[in-house]
Amino acid sequence: MWHQTMFLVLTLIFGTASGTNHLMFSRMQASIVCNEIGVDAKVEILAAGNNEADHDHLAVVWVKRGAFDGVIMRKDHPIFFLRVHYQCGNCPARRDLPFVYDNDQHWEWISAVNNPVNLGWIDMGKC
């Protein structure tokens, strides 16, 4: 019982201490295709920094048949973007998608879910 109480107290302290940083949520959707056919591709989710070394790599997702749909959470108005890795024809095997700025982010998870940012069809064969 004592351990449960301490865990609750530590959780409340952590929650209060981290309350100064606001969580932002963004739902991003994209269709990754090669010559208009959905592909299995590696997609990195990143929080943008000032240069390549400053990007914060949040996750790697393997997309099946081109369908990417994910909700990302981060503190204090980050700028998100997706980096797609897939070789299609003579085009580069890596493409960074447009930034998702704070005007496309939400304070509540459900608001982000209900208002996705649609990045559209990303044809890796068109460069």
URGI-V273725 format. One record per residue. N is the residue number from 0. SS is DSSP state (a for helix, b for strand, c for the rest). PSI is psi as a letter, one per 30 degrees, with the letter a starting at -180 (999 if undefined). BURIAL is # if it has 9 or more other ideal C-beta (glycine too) atoms within 8 Angstrom, else .. Layout:
# URGI-V273725
n->[N N]
ss->[SS SS]
psi->[PSI PSI]
burial->[BURIAL BURIAL]
This chain:
# URGI-V273725
n->[0 1 2 3 4 5 6 7 8 9 10 11 12 13 14 15 16 17 18 19 20 21 22 23 24 25 26 27 28 29 30 31 32 33 34 35 36 37 38 39 40 41 42 43 44 45 46 47 48 49 50 51 52 53 54 55 56 57 58 59 60 61 62 63 64 65 66 67 68 69 70 71 72 73 74 75 76 77 78 79 80 81 82 83 84 85 86 87 88 89 90 91 92 93 94 95 96 97 98 99 100 101 102 103 104 105 106 107 108 109 110 111 112 113 114 115 116 117 118 119 120 121 122 123 124 125 126]
ss->[c a a a a a a a a a a a a a a a a a a a c c b b b b b b b b b b b b c c b b c c b b b b b b b c c c c a a a c b b b b b b b b c c c b b b b b b b b b c c c c b b b b b b c c c c c c c c b b b c c c b c a a a c b c c a a a a a a c c b b b b b b b c c c c]
psi->[e e e e e e e e e e e e e e e e e g f f k k k k k k k k k l j j l j h g k k l j l k k k k k k k a f l e f f k j j e l k k j k k h f j k j l k k k l k i h l j l l k j k j k k j b g l k g k k k l l k j l f f g l l f k e e e e e f i l j j f a k j j f f j 999]
burial->[. . . . . . . . . . . . . . . . . . . . . . . # # # # # # # # # # # . . . . # . # # # # # # # # # . . . . . # . . . . . # . # . . # . # . . # # . # . . . # # # # # # # # # . # . . # . . . # . # . . # . . . . # # . . # . # # # . . # # . # . . # # # # . .]
